[in-house]
Amino acid sequence: MGENFNLLTSTQEIIKEALQKLGYDKGMYELLKEPLRTVEIRIPVRMDDGKVQVFTGFRAQHNDAVGPNKGGIRLHPHVTVEDVKALSMWMTLKAGVMNLPYGGGKGAIVCDPRELSLGELERLSRGYVRALFDLIGPNQDVPAPDIFTNAQMMAWMLDEYNTLNRSQQPGFITGKPVALGGSEGRERATASGVTVVVKEAAKKRNLDLNGATVIIQGFGNAGSNLAKFLSDEGAKVIGISDAHGALHDSEGLDVEYLLDRRDSFGTVTTLFDETITNEELLQIPCDILIPASMGEQISYQDAKTLDTKIIVEVANNPLSEEANRLLTEKGVLIIPDVLASSGGLTVSYFEWVQNNSGYYWTDEMVRERMSAKMVEAFENIYTVAESRRIDMRLAAYMVGIQKIAEGSRFRGWA
């Protein structure tokens, strides 16, 4: 977030390296190193006590050469315009990896939503849409939920957009309630997609998922659902962590019990006396390690002592570049975040398709189609990595940036 100011420059370095490997000239990098449009807005909100408070918001639209921009809106007290720019570029990479007709978008409002009432959140949500009305829409820029935003807020934003537009435009926003055109399977989409990728990675390492040991760092929406899905596949979840500590049991944790006890912020370890630290959790050998909390959680020093066969990045950039390089050299198969966590974006795309066609799919149809897209993307990146003798991370960045670069080239933009 805001304190990690290098997110933008590190993202630019990623894009530069991928474009160079693909053979594009400096002009293409100059086009893609920043969003085509970044907007800062001020949102006046009448608070419950009658006073007006003015909030700062952002929207970054990276590049719309291949289709509308797409990306979430986060509410956070420390989010910066640099964060929003970088995250819009990450969304471009994800869309490219999954071969979706989008450029990347990202939005944010600087606030702590936990300090706001429901009424204040509604007025803030509607104010965000009013301020950006001319720049967003189903064929321009399609928002979605992100950190501290949810289906209810998407519903308020949809209603405001439809009121201003004087028409029904369900494809304006994704992550909506199913009653308003949301897709089946959206809530569990990220974890479902990660599960598909874990299964494919296990095949590449000849690892039987039934009985394989798994450690999940982070127990929020993605991490907790993932624990459930992998345990249903027969895997043994031997460790989980949250912001307050970690739990470990070599015989396997009772995932159902933990899911039942976790609070809405993914906290569960505070209920237990015998906890360990996150650092101690990383010292425990396992077959599959899944960082699903914050970025830059695993350093070069951590990587020296990690004992695992597969790492699946669910959080944004949880391994430092040095850690990624060392672990790859040690033979660990690393599935990068732009692939692993793309299930949510893929089902958001499905929601948009369903809204635009007026034909809605069953949960089974969504899962089958999402699984097919994830397997296709995994195989594509794995093949690029093997044929070019590069790591999976660089292969994913190359696949991710190529679609938007080609679209820009054909349009004559670079």
C-alpha positions in Angstrom: 0.0 0.0 0.0 1.1 3.6 0.4 4.1 2.8 2.7 5.5 0.5 -0.1 6.2 3.4 -2.4 8.3 1.3 -4.8 5.3 -0.6 -6.1 5.0 1.6 -9.1 8.7 1.6 -10.0 9.0 -2.2 -9.4 5.9 -2.7 -11.7 7.6 -0.5 -14.4 10.7 -2.6 -14.2 8.7 -5.8 -14.6 7.0 -4.3 -17.7 10.3 -3.1 -19.1 12.0 -6.5 -18.8 9.0 -8.3 -20.3 8.8 -5.9 -23.3 12.6 -6.2 -23.9 12.4 -10.0 -23.9 9.5 -9.8 -26.4 11.5 -7.6 -28.7 9.5 -4.3 -28.4 11.3 -1.0 -28.7 11.6 1.8 -26.1 8.5 3.5 -27.5 6.2 0.7 -26.4 7.6 0.9 -22.9 7.1 4.6 -22.8 3.4 4.0 -23.7 2.8 1.3 -21.2 4.9 2.5 -18.2 2.1 4.7 -16.9 -1.7 4.6 -17.2 -3.1 6.6 -20.2 -5.4 8.4 -17.7 -5.2 8.9 -13.9 -7.9 11.0 -12.2 -8.0 12.4 -8.7 -11.4 13.4 -7.4 -12.9 15.0 -4.3 -16.1 13.5 -2.9 -18.2 15.6 -0.4 -20.2 13.4 1.9 -22.8 14.5 4.5 -21.9 12.5 7.6 -24.4 11.2 10.1 -23.7 14.1 12.5 -24.8 16.6 9.8 -21.2 17.8 8.9 -19.7 17.5 5.5 -16.5 15.5 5.1 -14.5 15.6 1.8 -12.8 12.4 0.7 -10.1 11.9 -1.9 -10.6 9.3 -4.6 -8.6 8.0 -7.6 -9.2 6.1 -10.8 -6.4 4.9 -13.1 -7.1 3.5 -16.6 -3.9 1.9 -17.9 -4.6 1.1 -21.6 -7.8 0.4 -23.5 -6.3 -0.8 -26.8 -8.0 -4.2 -26.6 -11.1 -3.3 -24.7 -12.5 -1.4 -21.7 -10.4 -1.1 -18.6 -11.3 -3.4 -15.7 -10.4 -3.4 -12.0 -11.5 -3.0 -8.5 -12.1 -0.1 -6.1 -10.5 -0.3 -2.7 -11.1 1.7 0.4 -8.0 2.2 2.6 -6.6 5.0 4.8 -3.1 4.8 3.3 -3.8 4.2 -0.4 -1.9 6.5 -2.7 -2.1 7.5 -6.4 1.1 5.6 -7.0 -0.5 2.4 -5.7 -3.5 2.9 -7.9 -1.4 3.4 -11.0 0.7 0.3 -10.3 -2.3 -1.8 -9.5 -4.0 -0.8 -12.8 -0.9 -2.1 -14.6 -1.1 -5.3 -12.7 -4.7 -5.7 -13.8 -3.5 -5.3 -17.4 -1.0 -8.2 -16.8 -3.8 -10.4 -15.3 -6.1 -9.7 -18.2 -3.4 -10.6 -20.7 -2.5 -13.8 -18.8 -6.1 -14.9 -19.0 -6.5 -13.6 -22.6 -9.4 -11.4 -21.7 -10.5 -8.3 -23.8 -9.5 -5.7 -21.1 -7.0 -3.2 -20.2 -6.3 -2.7 -16.5 -8.1 -0.2 -14.3 -8.0 0.5 -10.5 -9.8 2.8 -8.2 -9.5 3.9 -4.6 -11.0 6.1 -1.9 -8.7 7.3 1.0 -10.6 6.4 4.1 -11.0 3.8 6.8 -14.4 2.2 6.0 -14.5 0.6 9.5 -15.1 4.1 10.9 -18.1 4.8 8.7 -21.7 3.9 9.1 -23.7 2.1 6.4 -25.4 5.3 5.4 -22.1 7.1 5.1 -20.6 4.3 3.0 -23.6 4.5 0.7 -23.3 8.2 0.2 -19.5 7.8 -0.4 -20.1 5.0 -2.9 -22.7 7.1 -4.9 -20.4 10.2 -4.7 -17.5 8.2 -6.3 -19.7 7.2 -9.3 -21.1 10.8 -9.7 -17.5 12.2 -9.8 -16.4 9.7 -12.4 -19.6 9.2 -14.4 -18.3 10.5 -17.8 -15.2 8.2 -17.6 -16.7 4.9 -16.6 -19.2 2.5 -18.1 -19.7 -1.0 -19.5 -17.7 -0.2 -22.7 -15.2 2.2 -21.0 -14.1 1.1 -17.6 -15.8 -1.6 -15.5 -15.3 -1.4 -11.7 -15.4 -4.3 -9.2 -14.9 -4.9 -5.5 -11.4 -4.8 -3.9 -10.0 -4.3 -0.4 -12.8 -3.3 2.0 -15.5 -3.1 -0.7 -18.2 -5.6 -1.3 -21.3 -6.6 -3.2 -23.5 -4.1 -1.4 -21.3 -1.2 -2.3 -21.3 -2.4 -6.0 -25.1 -2.4 -5.8 -25.2 1.2 -4.6 -22.7 2.2 -7.3 -24.8 0.4 -10.0 -28.0 2.1 -8.9 -26.3 5.5 -9.0 -24.9 4.9 -12.4 -28.3 3.7 -13.8 -30.0 6.7 -12.3 -27.6 9.1 -13.9 -27.7 7.2 -17.2 -31.5 6.8 -17.1 -31.2 3.2 -18.3 -30.4 -0.3 -17.0 -26.7 -1.0 -17.4 -25.9 -4.1 -15.3 -22.5 -4.6 -17.2 -21.3 -1.3 -15.7 -19.9 -3.0 -12.6 -19.1 -6.6 -11.5 -19.1 -8.3 -8.1 -22.8 -7.3 -7.7 -25.4 -9.4 -5.8 -26.8 -12.2 -7.9 -30.3 -10.5 -7.6 -28.9 -7.5 -9.6 -27.1 -9.5 -12.3 -24.1 -10.8 -10.4 -22.6 -14.1 -11.4 -22.9 -17.3 -9.6 -19.6 -18.4 -8.1 -18.1 -14.8 -7.8 -17.5 -14.9 -4.0 -15.3 -18.0 -4.2 -13.8 -17.3 -7.6 -10.3 -16.4 -6.5 -9.9 -19.5 -4.3 -11.5 -21.7 -7.0 -9.0 -20.5 -9.5 -6.1 -21.0 -7.2 -7.3 -24.6 -6.5 -7.3 -25.3 -10.3 -3.7 -24.0 -10.6 -2.5 -25.9 -7.5 -3.8 -29.2 -9.1 -2.0 -28.4 -12.4 1.2 -27.5 -10.6 1.0 -30.8 -8.6 0.8 -32.7 -11.8 3.9 -31.1 -13.1 5.8 -32.2 -10.0 4.2 -35.7 -9.9 2.7 -34.8 -6.5 -0.5 -36.6 -5.4 -2.7 -33.8 -4.0 -4.5 -36.4 -1.8 -2.3 -36.3 1.3 0.0 -33.5 0.2 0.9 -31.1 3.0 -0.1 -27.5 2.6 0.7 -24.2 4.5 -1.5 -21.2 3.8 -0.2 -17.8 4.9 -3.3 -15.6 5.4 -6.8 -16.6 6.3 -8.9 -13.9 4.6 -11.5 -14.6 2.0 -9.1 -16.3 -0.5 -7.0 -18.1 2.1 -9.9 -19.5 4.1 -11.9 -20.7 1.0 -8.7 -22.2 -0.3 -8.1 -24.2 2.9 -11.6 -25.6 2.4 -11.2 -26.4 -1.3 -7.8 -28.1 -0.9 -8.9 -30.1 2.2 -11.9 -31.3 0.1 -9.4 -32.5 -2.5 -7.7 -34.6 0.2 -4.8 -32.3 0.9 -3.6 -31.9 4.5 -3.6 -28.3 5.7 -0.9 -28.3 8.4 -0.5 -24.6 8.9 -2.4 -21.3 8.5 -1.7 -17.8 9.7 -3.4 -14.4 10.1 -2.2 -11.0 11.2 -1.8 -12.1 14.8 0.1 -15.3 14.5 0.0 -18.9 13.1 -1.4 -22.4 13.9 0.4 -25.6 13.1 -0.6 -29.3 13.4 1.5 -31.9 11.5 -1.6 -34.2 11.5 -3.6 -31.6 9.8 -5.8 -28.7 11.1 -9.5 -28.9 11.5 -10.4 -26.6 8.6 -14.1 -26.7 9.1 -13.7 -25.6 12.8 -11.4 -22.8 11.8 -13.7 -21.5 9.1 -16.6 -21.5 11.6 -14.6 -19.5 14.2 -12.8 -16.9 12.0 -14.1 -13.4 12.1 -15.0 -11.2 9.1 -11.4 -9.9 8.9 -9.9 -13.4 8.7 -8.7 -13.5 12.3 -8.8 -16.9 14.1 -5.5 -17.4 15.9 -6.4 -15.1 18.8 -8.8 -17.9 20.0 -5.9 -20.3 20.6 -3.2 -20.4 23.4 -0.7 -22.5 21.5 0.3 -20.3 18.5 3.5 -19.8 16.6 4.8 -16.8 14.7 4.6 -16.3 11.0 8.3 -16.6 10.8 8.2 -20.0 12.6 5.5 -21.2 10.2 7.8 -20.6 7.2 10.4 -22.9 8.8 8.1 -25.9 8.7 8.6 -28.3 5.7 5.5 -28.7 3.4 4.7 -29.8 -0.1 2.8 -26.7 -1.1 3.3 -23.2 0.4 0.6 -20.6 -0.4 1.3 -16.9 0.6 -2.1 -15.4 0.6 -1.8 -12.3 2.8 0.5 -9.3 2.0 3.2 -8.5 -0.5 7.0 -9.0 0.1 6.4 -11.6 2.9 9.2 -13.9 1.8 12.7 -12.5 1.6 15.9 -13.9 0.3 16.8 -14.9 3.9 13.5 -16.7 4.2 14.0 -18.4 0.9 17.3 -19.9 2.1 15.6 -22.1 4.6 12.2 -22.8 2.9 11.5 -26.5 2.4 8.7 -26.9 -0.2 8.1 -28.2 -3.7 5.6 -25.7 -4.9 4.8 -22.1 -4.1 1.6 -20.5 -5.3 1.4 -16.8 -5.0 -2.1 -15.6 -4.1 -1.1 -12.3 -2.5 0.3 -9.5 -4.7 4.0 -10.1 -5.2 4.7 -12.0 -1.9 8.2 -13.2 -2.9 11.0 -10.7 -3.4 12.7 -11.0 -6.8 15.9 -12.4 -5.0 13.8 -15.0 -3.2 12.0 -16.0 -6.5 15.4 -16.4 -8.2 16.9 -18.5 -5.4 13.9 -20.8 -5.0 13.6 -21.3 -8.8 17.3 -22.3 -8.8 16.5 -24.8 -6.0 13.9 -26.4 -8.2 10.8 -25.0 -6.5 7.9 -24.5 -9.0 6.6 -21.0 -8.4 3.2 -20.0 -9.7 3.1 -16.2 -10.0 0.3 -14.1 -8.6 -0.8 -12.7 -12.0 -1.8 -16.3 -12.9 -2.7 -17.8 -9.5 -5.1 -15.1 -8.4 -6.8 -14.4 -11.7 -9.9 -16.5 -11.0 -11.7 -13.4 -9.6 -11.0 -11.3 -12.7 -12.1 -14.2 -14.9 -15.4 -14.7 -13.2 -15.9 -10.9 -13.3 -15.4 -11.1 -17.0 -18.0 -13.9 -17.1 -20.4 -11.6 -15.2 -19.9 -8.8 -17.7 -20.5 -11.2 -20.6 -23.7 -12.5 -18.9 -24.9 -8.9 -18.3 -24.2 -7.9 -21.9 -26.0 -11.0 -23.4 -28.8 -11.1 -20.8 -28.2 -14.9 -20.5 -27.2 -16.2 -17.1 -25.1 -19.3 -16.3 -25.4 -21.9 -13.5 -22.7 -22.2 -10.8 -21.5 -25.4 -12.5 -21.2 -23.6 -15.9 -19.2 -20.8 -14.3 -16.9 -23.3 -12.5 -16.3 -25.4 -15.6 -15.5 -22.3 -17.8 -13.3 -20.7 -15.3 -11.4 -24.0 -14.8 -10.8 -24.3 -18.5 -9.5 -20.7 -18.7 -7.1 -21.3 -15.8 -5.8 -24.5 -17.2 -5.2 -22.9 -20.6 -3.4 -20.0 -19.0 -1.3 -22.2 -16.8 -0.2 -24.4 -19.8 0.6 -21.4 -21.9 2.9 -19.8 -19.3 4.5 -23.2 -18.4 5.3 -23.7 -22.1 6.8 -20.2 -22.5 8.9 -20.8 -19.4 10.2 -24.2 -20.6 10.8 -23.2 -24.2 12.6 -19.9 -23.3 14.3 -21.4 -20.2 13.1 -18.6 -18.0 11.2 -18.7 -14.7 7.4 -18.8 -14.4 7.2 -15.3 -13.2 8.9 -13.7 -16.2 7.0 -16.0 -18.5 3.7 -14.8 -17.0 4.8 -11.1 -17.3 5.6 -11.7 -21.0 2.3 -13.4 -21.7 0.5 -10.7 -19.7 1.9 -7.7 -21.5 1.9 -9.0 -25.0 -1.8 -8.7 -25.7 -2.0 -5.0 -24.8 1.3 -4.3 -26.6 0.1 -5.9 -29.8 -3.3 -4.1 -29.6 -1.4 -0.8 -29.1 0.9 -1.6 -32.1 -1.9 -2.5 -34.4 -3.7 0.8 -33.5 -0.5 2.7 -34.3 -0.1 4.0 -30.7 3.6 2.8 -30.5 
